[in-house]
Amino acid sequence: MAKVELVMPKMGESIMEATILKWVKNVGDTVEQDETILEIATDKVDSEIPSPVDGVITEILFEEDTVVEIGKTIAIISTDGEEPASSPSVKEESTQKEVEPAKEKEEVPYVPETQPTTSQSESSDRFYSPLVKNIAKTEGIPLSTLDTIEGTGANGRVTKRDILGFIESGGAKSTPKKSSSSVSSTSSSSAPTKSSTTSTVSSGGHEIVEMDRMRKLIADHMVMSKHTSPHVTSFVEADVTNIVNWRNKVKGEFQKKHGEKITFTPIFIEAVAKAINDFPMVNVSVDDKKIIVKKNINVGMAAALPSGNLIVPVIKNADQLNLIGLTKQVNDLAGRARANKLKPEEIQDGTFTLTNVGTFGNVMGTPIINQPQVAILAVGAIRKKPAVLETEHGDVIAIRHMMFLSLSYDHRVVDGFLGGSYLRKVADYLESFDDTQTI
């Protein structure tokens, strides 16, 4: 009997574990190559894990909501086509309990008894994934309404994007019911935070809100980063008037010619990549007492999700792209981040991170390093301010577009001279931006 081990895949350089959200297939189920077997989540992204082969699932080694280390075997697939006579799966008992009283619902994958879906008391000929069902349950969407949503998946299947779009358009009118059980099988980026947490109002009038799964993972990652790296933050102020004037001048023509809106982000990333070429020792990671210098310049850009959480898609080899190429990459990744359609490889292998705190109207910030990187740059809001300009006729005061930049860096390997010099170089590239360039 040929057996294939399904292992927990590596989802990013700094990610060492993942949480099993939902087993889409059970022991004894036949699977085809590339067919989804389970859904997992990390602090960065939720993903569906496909089968590497055609076969039959003979063992499931971890229950739902279990945190599993990367590289561990999570299931066994038999490739001879024979269903197992008996299964040592940890889910055998609970699976039988599900099947025996409800054989008419064989199309519904395994659902824990503590988290019944919205449609458990109803019937439908249409297939819905466990993730879609749990989102529907959380948002109070009945099966009759779910049946009216147009699906964009295979064979008209309703995807997570479809139901989220339905919710955002105001289609979900009923109030979701709160449950004391965890709703961790729903992505935290799929719904507002309060609908995926348990809250209690004390007698003193205080509301106690339990962190959702994504927030817990982010919290752990941030604490780990501060514990690992001694953070230092340096600041500079840059005159970005040339950039603002150039963008205002070309943005209409740029969109007509290239079909893309040009924002400030690709211009910032261009300056970041150029400065890394000048100071490559900020593009490193630390392995015990060794410094690993990265040859590729992969710039991550922090993007806000509808839930309020952040994700960091990565622009690979950013120094090899021109402004048009960077614009297309930025717009594509940001759009798919908001739609929860990023692929795991698109949030991996970042070597430096850019975050725009100016989006929230903040003038500066002290960002926390995205491990295992050693530096992260924050750009603040662009504001009109009076500034002193040196001219051939003497100093004058003029209204300029000014912006603060702040660089947090790992003081184990980046000292003040390197960190400050790099930050100043980024500002120099922004201030010397050629506002006569064509598109």
LINBEL-V217369 format. One line per field, one symbol per residue. burial: I if it has 24 or more other ideal C-beta (glycine too) atoms within 12 Angstrom, else O. Layout:
burial=???
This chain:
burial=OOOIOIOIIOIIIIIOIIIIIIIIIIIIIIIOOOIIIIIIIIIIIIIIIOIOIOIIIIIIIIIIIIIIOOOOOIIIIIIOOOOIOOIOIOIIOOIOOIOOOOOOIOOIIIIIOOIIIIIIOIOIOIIIIIIIIIIIIIIOIIIOOIIOIOIOOOOOOIIIIIIIIIIOOOOIOOOIOOOOOIIIIIIIIIIIIOIIIOOOOOOOOOOOOOOIIIIIIIOIIOOOIOOIIOIIIIIIIIIIIIIIOIIOOIOOOIOOOOOIIIIIIIIIIIIIIIIIIOIIIIIIIIOOOOOOOIOIIIIIIIIOIIIOIIIIIIIIOIIOOOIIOIIIIIIIIIOOIIIIIIOIOIIIIIIIIIIIIIIOOOOIIIIIIIIIIIIIIIIIIIIOOOOOOOOOOOOOOOOIIIIIIIIIIIOIIIOOOIIIOIIIIIIOIIIOIOOOOOO
